Amino acid sequence: MLYSIFAYDVEDSLPLRAKARPGHIARLNEMAEAGRLVLAGPNPAIDSNEPGEAGFTGSLIVAEFDSIEEAQAWANADPYLAAGVYEKVEVKPFKKVLP
């Protein structure tokens, strides 16, 4: 089943993101190579694809897992969470309708 992972950044998370980004991206690439990643990306803090120093307010990942427990465990092991980038992470079942 698909699950959405909504992660919410702490304030001024940009320096923390920069340090933990390689590990975060590596995990996403592994999931993509396994054919389980639907989409992933950050939420810019301003209305721009390149927010610069404004940074990001969080991230969204939609991916396939065998259970919500597996999705939660995967989210809990994210380098961004360990580095203090995220203050809160929510995992919910997701039903893809379109496209």
Secondary structure, DSSP 8 states (H G I E B T S, - for coil): -EEEEEEEE-TT-HHHHHHHHHHHHHHHHHHHHTT-EEEEEEEESSSSS--GGG-EEEEEEEEE-SSHHHHHHHHHT-HHHHTT-EEEEEEEEE-----
